[in-house]
């Protein structure tokens, strides 16, 4: 397959490019060149935010499939979809479950009502991206991913937890241990995107693990073991965490306490994607491989400039733990 990845050197795009190369596909990645591209790909440079930023792609080449990982304002998605119409056989857009209307009835299915397209935030950006992707004149796949983890993560959620666990000592762990998590490893998302392109699948798919794939307890306990077993996990009641002013998701990455926010983020019906071939690897494999990647880096893990750093201040953690 001749594949074009818009992105291709960061997190999800890199996973797609590496999986495609491993399959023997002919892979082109298009990006600004801020990070090294995977081995075995053809690199094309351009800035999608510039007026003529896609000019390097307007060279008459054609592809069997395109994967677009853009996650900011939707304009670049539409420009790419229109430019590549007639020159590619399939368009896969990495969207988000954030496009669903907040407070909608659970579980979230692909038929759940959507957010307001005028929403100025991330949900609106992704929904407008879906609308712009529809400008492509062939089959368009909307991969509505949730939390994405795995090697090369550049948001910092799992890397922060692994680094914190590696430091050891008394460690704030948010209760309940049995709180179910729903996420997707970027590599499993990549496999789904490529298989969907090969099958010309179109439409929206919730692309995350099945509910209860793992729990907060298993994630942190496996992470602690992998990172050296030096952390003393102290499971703290959500009410205590809230009273301390600690923000879920940002200061305690990955975690939301039981309630509507957690249900919205962890309550997707993925039967459609599973029926189309989605398979999610065990949490231990994601944790082990992410830790191995972190240890291979010469410095700190990469951090996307458009996302704020995550994690809990050590002084506040000690205060809550009474240390």
C-alpha positions as CSV (number, residue, x, y, z in Angstrom):
1,X,0.0,0.0,0.0
2,X,1.2,3.5,-0.8
3,X,0.5,5.5,2.4
4,X,0.7,9.2,3.2
5,X,0.9,10.1,6.9
6,X,0.2,13.8,7.7
7,X,2.4,14.0,10.7
8,X,4.4,10.8,11.1
9,X,7.2,11.8,13.5
10,X,5.4,12.4,16.7
11,X,3.2,10.0,18.7
12,X,0.2,8.5,16.8
13,X,1.5,9.4,13.4
14,X,4.8,7.8,14.2
15,X,3.1,4.6,15.3
16,X,1.2,4.5,12.0
17,X,4.3,5.1,10.0
18,X,6.3,2.5,11.8
19,X,3.5,-0.1,11.6
20,X,3.1,0.6,7.8
21,X,6.9,0.2,7.2
22,X,6.9,-3.1,9.1
23,X,4.1,-4.3,6.8
24,X,6.2,-3.4,3.8
25,X,4.1,-0.4,2.7
26,X,5.6,2.5,0.8
27,X,5.3,5.3,3.3
28,X,5.5,9.1,2.9
29,X,5.4,11.3,5.9
30,X,4.6,15.0,5.7
31,X,5.5,17.4,8.5
32,X,7.6,20.4,9.6
33,X,10.7,18.4,10.4
34,X,10.8,19.3,14.1
35,X,11.5,15.6,15.0
36,X,13.3,12.8,13.3
37,X,11.1,10.6,11.1
38,X,11.0,6.9,11.5
39,X,13.4,4.8,9.4
40,X,12.2,3.6,6.0
41,X,9.9,6.5,5.1
42,X,10.1,9.2,2.5
43,X,9.9,12.6,4.1
44,X,8.2,15.7,2.6
45,X,8.5,19.0,4.5
46,X,5.8,21.6,4.9
47,X,3.9,23.7,7.4
48,X,0.1,23.1,7.2
49,X,-0.5,26.5,8.9
50,X,1.2,28.4,6.2
51,X,-0.9,29.7,3.2
52,X,1.0,27.4,0.8
53,X,2.0,24.9,3.4
54,X,0.8,21.9,1.4
55,X,2.5,22.9,-1.8
56,X,5.1,20.1,-1.5
57,X,2.3,17.5,-1.8
58,X,0.9,19.1,-4.9
59,X,3.3,17.2,-7.2
60,X,0.9,14.7,-8.9
61,X,1.8,11.8,-6.7
62,X,-1.0,9.5,-5.6
63,X,-1.5,7.2,-2.6
64,X,-3.8,4.4,-1.7
65,X,-4.5,5.9,1.7
66,X,-3.9,9.0,3.9
67,X,-3.9,9.2,7.7
68,X,-4.3,12.6,9.2
69,X,-3.4,13.1,12.9
70,X,-4.0,16.8,13.1
71,X,-5.5,17.9,16.5
72,X,-5.8,21.7,16.4
73,X,-8.0,24.0,14.3
74,X,-9.8,22.2,11.5
75,X,-8.8,24.3,8.6
76,X,-5.7,22.3,7.7
77,X,-7.8,19.1,7.7
78,X,-10.1,20.5,5.0
79,X,-7.3,21.8,2.9
80,X,-5.6,18.4,2.9
81,X,-8.8,16.6,2.2
82,X,-9.6,18.8,-0.8
83,X,-6.0,18.7,-2.2
84,X,-5.8,14.9,-2.0
85,X,-9.3,14.2,-3.4
86,X,-8.8,12.2,-6.6
87,X,-5.2,11.4,-5.6
88,X,-5.8,9.0,-2.7
89,X,-8.2,6.1,-2.2
90,X,-9.0,6.5,1.5
91,X,-8.8,9.2,4.2
92,X,-8.4,8.3,7.9
93,X,-8.8,11.1,10.4
94,X,-7.8,10.6,14.0
95,X,-10.7,12.2,15.9
96,X,-11.8,12.0,19.5
97,X,-14.6,10.8,21.7
98,X,-14.7,14.4,22.9
99,X,-17.0,15.1,19.9
100,X,-19.9,13.6,21.7
101,X,-22.3,15.9,23.6
102,X,-21.3,16.2,27.2
103,X,-23.9,14.7,29.4
104,X,-25.3,12.4,26.7
105,X,-26.8,9.1,27.7
106,X,-24.4,6.3,28.3
107,X,-22.9,4.3,26.9
108,X,-21.5,6.4,24.1
109,X,-22.1,4.9,20.7
110,X,-21.3,6.2,17.2
111,X,-25.0,7.4,17.2
112,X,-24.7,9.5,20.3
113,X,-25.6,13.2,19.7
114,X,-22.6,15.3,18.9
115,X,-21.3,18.5,20.5
116,X,-22.0,21.9,19.1
117,X,-19.8,22.5,16.1
118,X,-19.3,26.1,17.3
119,X,-17.7,24.9,20.5
120,X,-14.4,26.9,20.7
121,X,-12.5,24.2,22.5
122,X,-10.9,20.8,21.7
123,X,-14.3,19.1,21.2
124,X,-15.2,21.7,18.6
125,X,-11.8,21.5,16.9
126,X,-12.2,17.7,16.5
127,X,-15.8,17.9,15.4
128,X,-15.0,20.6,12.8
129,X,-12.1,18.4,11.7
130,X,-14.5,15.6,11.0
131,X,-16.7,18.0,9.0
132,X,-13.7,19.2,7.0
133,X,-12.4,15.6,6.5
134,X,-15.8,14.9,4.7
135,X,-14.5,17.2,1.9
136,X,-12.5,14.2,0.7
137,X,-14.2,12.6,-2.3
138,X,-13.6,9.0,-1.2
139,X,-14.2,6.8,1.9
140,X,-13.5,8.7,5.1
141,X,-12.8,6.9,8.4
142,X,-13.3,8.9,11.6
143,X,-11.3,7.1,14.4
144,X,-12.8,8.5,17.6
145,X,-10.0,7.7,20.0
146,X,-10.1,8.3,23.7
147,X,-7.0,8.4,26.0
148,X,-4.0,7.3,23.9
149,X,-1.0,5.8,25.6
150,X,2.2,4.0,24.6
151,X,5.8,4.7,23.5
152,X,6.5,8.2,22.1
153,X,3.7,9.7,24.1
154,X,4.2,13.5,24.0
155,X,1.4,14.6,26.3
156,X,3.1,13.1,29.3
157,X,0.4,11.2,31.2
158,X,1.9,7.7,31.4
159,X,5.5,9.0,31.3
160,X,4.8,11.2,34.3
161,X,3.4,8.2,36.3
162,X,6.3,6.0,35.4
163,X,8.8,8.6,36.4
164,X,7.0,9.3,39.7
165,X,6.9,5.6,40.5
166,X,10.6,5.3,39.7
167,X,11.4,7.9,42.3
168,X,9.9,5.6,44.9
169,X,8.8,6.4,48.4
170,X,5.3,7.1,49.6
171,X,3.2,7.8,46.5
172,X,-0.3,9.2,46.2
173,X,-2.4,6.7,44.3
174,X,-6.0,7.8,43.6
175,X,-8.7,5.4,44.9
176,X,-10.6,3.3,44.0
177,X,-8.1,0.7,42.8
178,X,-10.8,-1.1,40.9
179,X,-11.8,2.1,38.9
180,X,-12.0,0.8,35.3
181,X,-9.9,2.5,32.6
182,X,-10.5,2.7,28.8
183,X,-7.8,3.8,26.5
184,X,-6.0,2.7,23.4
185,X,-2.3,2.0,22.8
186,X,-1.1,4.2,19.8
187,X,0.2,1.0,18.1
188,X,-3.2,-0.7,18.3
189,X,-4.8,2.5,16.9
190,X,-2.3,2.4,14.1
191,X,-3.1,-1.2,13.2
192,X,-6.8,-0.4,13.2
193,X,-6.3,2.7,10.9
194,X,-4.2,0.7,8.4
195,X,-6.6,-2.3,8.4
196,X,-9.5,0.1,7.9
197,X,-7.8,1.8,5.0
198,X,-7.0,-1.6,3.3
199,X,-10.7,-2.5,3.7
200,X,-12.0,0.9,2.6
201,X,-14.0,1.3,5.8
202,X,-15.8,4.6,6.2
203,X,-17.8,6.3,9.0
204,X,-17.2,6.8,12.7
205,X,-15.7,4.3,15.1
206,X,-15.0,4.5,18.8
207,X,-11.4,3.3,18.9
208,X,-10.5,2.5,22.5
209,X,-10.3,-0.6,24.6
210,X,-13.4,-2.4,25.8
211,X,-14.7,-1.1,29.2
212,X,-12.8,-2.6,32.1
213,X,-9.8,-3.5,29.9
214,X,-7.7,-2.6,33.0
215,X,-8.1,-0.6,36.2
216,X,-6.3,2.3,37.8
217,X,-4.9,-0.2,40.4
218,X,-3.5,-2.5,37.8
219,X,-2.0,0.3,35.8
220,X,-0.1,1.7,38.8
221,X,0.9,-1.6,40.3
222,X,2.3,-2.8,37.0
223,X,4.0,0.5,36.5
224,X,5.6,0.3,39.9
225,X,6.9,-3.2,39.3
226,X,8.3,-2.2,35.9
227,X,9.9,1.0,37.2
228,X,11.8,-0.8,40.0
229,X,9.2,-1.5,42.7
230,X,10.4,1.4,44.9
231,X,7.1,3.2,45.3
232,X,4.8,2.7,48.3
233,X,1.4,3.2,46.8
234,X,-1.0,4.9,49.3
235,X,-4.5,4.8,48.0
236,X,-6.3,8.0,48.8
237,X,-10.0,8.6,48.8
238,X,-11.3,10.9,46.0
239,X,-12.9,13.2,48.6
240,X,-9.5,13.8,50.2
241,X,-7.9,14.5,46.8
242,X,-10.7,17.0,46.0
243,X,-10.4,18.7,49.4
244,X,-6.7,19.3,48.7
245,X,-7.5,21.1,45.5
246,X,-5.8,18.5,43.3
247,X,-7.2,18.4,39.8
248,X,-7.9,15.1,38.2
249,X,-6.6,14.4,34.7
250,X,-4.0,17.1,34.8
251,X,-2.4,16.9,38.3
252,X,-3.2,13.2,38.5
253,X,-2.9,12.2,34.9
254,X,-5.2,9.5,33.4
255,X,-7.5,9.5,36.5
256,X,-11.0,10.8,37.0
257,X,-12.9,10.0,40.2
258,X,-16.1,8.0,39.9
259,X,-18.9,10.2,38.6
260,X,-20.2,11.7,35.3
261,X,-16.8,12.8,34.0
262,X,-15.3,9.4,34.5
263,X,-18.4,7.7,32.9
264,X,-18.2,10.0,29.9
265,X,-14.5,9.3,29.4
266,X,-14.6,5.6,30.2
267,X,-18.0,4.5,28.9
268,X,-17.7,4.1,25.2
269,X,-19.4,1.2,23.4
270,X,-16.6,-0.2,21.1
271,X,-18.5,-3.1,19.7
272,X,-18.5,-1.6,16.2
273,X,-14.7,-1.2,16.2
274,X,-14.1,-4.6,17.7
275,X,-16.3,-6.1,15.0
276,X,-14.1,-4.4,12.5
277,X,-11.0,-5.9,14.0
278,X,-9.8,-3.7,16.8
279,X,-7.6,-5.6,19.2
280,X,-6.0,-4.0,22.3
281,X,-2.9,-5.4,23.9
282,X,-2.6,-6.0,27.6
283,X,-1.8,-3.0,29.8
284,X,1.4,-4.6,30.9
285,X,2.8,-4.5,27.4
286,X,1.9,-0.8,27.0
287,X,3.6,0.0,30.4
288,X,6.7,-2.1,29.8
289,X,7.3,-0.7,26.3
290,X,6.7,2.9,27.4
291,X,9.2,2.5,30.2
292,X,11.7,0.9,27.9
293,X,11.3,3.9,25.5
294,X,11.7,6.4,28.4
295,X,14.9,4.7,29.5
296,X,16.3,4.9,26.0
297,X,16.0,8.7,25.8
298,X,19.1,10.9,26.3
299,X,17.0,13.4,28.3
300,X,13.4,14.1,29.3
301,X,10.4,12.8,27.4
302,X,9.1,15.0,24.6
303,X,6.3,17.4,25.5
304,X,3.9,18.9,23.0
305,X,4.1,22.7,23.1
306,X,0.3,23.0,22.7
307,X,-0.4,21.0,25.8
308,X,0.4,22.1,29.4
309,X,2.7,19.8,31.4
310,X,0.9,17.3,33.7
311,X,1.7,16.0,37.1
312,X,1.5,16.6,40.9
313,X,3.7,19.0,42.8
314,X,5.8,16.9,45.2
315,X,5.2,19.3,48.1
316,X,1.4,19.0,47.7
317,X,1.7,15.2,47.4
318,X,3.7,15.1,50.7
319,X,1.1,17.4,52.4
320,X,-1.8,15.1,51.4
321,X,0.2,12.0,52.6
322,X,1.1,13.7,55.8
323,X,4.8,13.3,55.2
